[in-house]
């Protein structure tokens, strides 16, 4: 997989662009934003973008799944830490179960 460009010059080369404005200002009197606001409604622009601009949400959903997994694992670890306050017999029981379920755990 190719690394994304880290500078604007690398981006321009990757897109075969010869030149690009060094300073983009939305405060110009006839900026694209002003023209779009005058010519189209907000809902029309949103509808057009939803229909014509690809939006890949799989990285976001993968990140959300990973976050949920981490939250679940954190809850399990927190429960184990707080269970240490219950006494050595409870700890010994969980340690034995952990050693049986994980072959890499020292015995």
Helices and strands as residue ranges (DSSP letters): H 8-14, H 32-39, H 42-52, H 58-83, G 84-86, H 88-101
